[in-house]
């Protein structure tokens, strides 16, 4: 299954490590440092041109972690992800 992150971007559900609210998490120095480092290493991928509301951390088999900045709320992404779960 895949998690639709907005626009035409999708990530395999099994690769999703977490969905994070940018407003709440960027208060932390460690989160800001992590995001800055990921951007310097070219692992940050913006989804669309709107102001990002959340970021999704993914890591697939053997790849480095990727950060997707998305304008969708964490609640919307979580709801999309829960619909993709097998019953």
Secondary structure, DSSP 8 states (H G I E B T S, - for coil): -EEEEETTEEEEGGGEEEEEEHHHHTTSHHHHHHHHHHHHTT-EEEESSS---EEEEE--TT---EEEEESS-HHHHHHHHHHTS--
